[in-house]
Amino acid sequence: MAGNIIEVTDGSFEQEVLQSDLPVLVDFWAPWCGPCRAIAPVVEELSADYGAKLKVAKCNVDDNPKIPGKFGIRAIPTLIIFKNGNVSEQITGAVAKSQITAAIDKVVG
């Protein structure tokens, strides 16, 4: 993963995301998904933009089916921002960076 983006799995999700002291932006994606590839550079930019205020993670839905199922993810890419172990914001689809930034700012402050 680029920069400070981490890869989360069904096994590491609870520790890396739900128990994180920082808000966490999780990008649910798959290698075959065109819109997922389109949004990936934006997710990388956000990782750099927010630095120490936000943890950024990616979850491959093909390799890790439990977590997307648990959060009712039906379409990818889906971005979910978790804070204190709870879903704070959710965005589905390849959207503008400004829309993602607005959602992050609501959570990070």
C-alpha positions as CSV (number, residue, x, y, z in Angstrom):
1,M,0.0,0.0,0.0
2,A,1.1,3.5,-0.8
3,G,2.1,6.0,1.9
4,N,0.6,5.3,5.3
5,I,-2.4,3.3,3.9
6,I,-2.8,0.0,5.6
7,E,-4.5,-3.2,4.3
8,V,-7.1,-4.6,6.6
9,T,-8.5,-8.1,6.6
10,D,-11.3,-9.9,8.3
11,G,-8.8,-10.9,10.9
12,S,-7.2,-7.5,11.5
13,F,-10.3,-5.2,11.1
14,E,-11.3,-5.1,14.7
15,Q,-7.9,-4.1,16.0
16,E,-6.9,-1.8,13.2
17,V,-10.3,0.0,12.7
18,L,-12.8,-0.6,15.5
19,Q,-10.2,-0.2,18.3
20,S,-8.3,2.7,16.6
21,D,-7.7,5.9,18.7
22,L,-8.0,7.8,15.4
23,P,-10.9,8.0,13.0
24,V,-10.4,5.5,10.2
25,L,-11.3,5.9,6.5
26,V,-11.8,2.4,5.1
27,D,-11.9,2.0,1.3
28,F,-13.8,-1.2,0.4
29,W,-12.6,-2.2,-3.1
30,A,-11.7,-5.1,-5.5
31,P,-8.9,-5.3,-8.1
32,W,-11.4,-5.8,-10.9
33,C,-13.5,-2.8,-10.1
34,G,-12.8,0.2,-12.4
35,P,-14.4,2.9,-10.2
36,C,-12.3,1.5,-7.3
37,R,-9.1,2.0,-9.3
38,A,-10.3,5.5,-10.3
39,I,-10.8,6.6,-6.7
40,A,-7.5,5.0,-5.4
41,P,-5.3,8.0,-6.1
42,V,-7.8,10.3,-4.3
43,V,-7.7,8.0,-1.3
44,E,-3.9,8.1,-1.4
45,E,-4.0,12.0,-1.5
46,L,-6.4,12.0,1.5
47,S,-4.0,9.8,3.4
48,A,-1.3,12.4,2.9
49,D,-3.6,15.4,3.4
50,Y,-4.8,14.3,6.8
51,G,-1.6,12.6,8.0
52,A,-1.7,12.0,11.8
53,K,-5.4,13.0,12.2
54,L,-6.8,10.1,10.2
55,K,-5.9,6.4,9.6
56,V,-6.6,5.2,6.1
57,A,-7.2,1.6,5.3
58,K,-8.2,-0.6,2.3
59,C,-10.2,-3.8,2.5
60,N,-10.3,-6.1,-0.6
61,V,-13.9,-7.4,-0.5
62,D,-13.0,-10.5,-2.6
63,D,-10.4,-11.6,-0.1
64,N,-12.3,-10.6,3.0
65,P,-16.1,-11.2,2.7
66,K,-17.0,-11.1,6.4
67,I,-16.4,-7.4,7.1
68,P,-18.3,-6.0,4.0
69,G,-21.2,-8.4,4.9
70,K,-21.2,-7.2,8.4
71,F,-21.6,-3.5,7.3
72,G,-24.1,-4.3,4.5
73,I,-21.8,-3.2,1.7
74,R,-23.6,-4.0,-1.6
75,A,-21.6,-1.9,-4.0
76,I,-18.0,-0.9,-4.4
77,P,-16.2,1.4,-4.0
78,T,-17.6,2.2,-0.6
79,L,-15.8,4.4,1.8
80,I,-16.7,4.3,5.5
81,I,-15.4,6.5,8.1
82,F,-15.3,4.9,11.6
83,K,-14.9,6.8,14.8
84,N,-14.7,5.1,18.2
85,G,-15.6,1.8,16.6
86,N,-18.8,3.2,15.0
87,V,-19.8,4.1,11.4
88,S,-19.8,7.9,11.2
89,E,-20.0,8.5,7.5
90,Q,-20.5,6.3,4.4
91,I,-20.0,7.1,0.7
92,T,-20.7,4.7,-2.1
93,G,-19.3,5.2,-5.6
94,A,-16.4,7.1,-7.1
95,V,-17.2,10.6,-6.0
96,A,-15.3,13.9,-6.1
97,K,-12.5,14.4,-3.6
98,S,-14.4,17.4,-2.2
99,Q,-17.3,15.2,-1.2
100,I,-15.0,12.8,0.6
101,T,-13.2,15.6,2.3
102,A,-16.5,17.1,3.5
103,A,-17.4,13.8,5.1
104,I,-13.9,13.4,6.7
105,D,-14.1,17.0,8.1
106,K,-17.4,16.2,9.8
107,V,-15.7,13.4,11.7
108,V,-12.2,14.7,12.2
109,G,-13.3,18.3,12.8
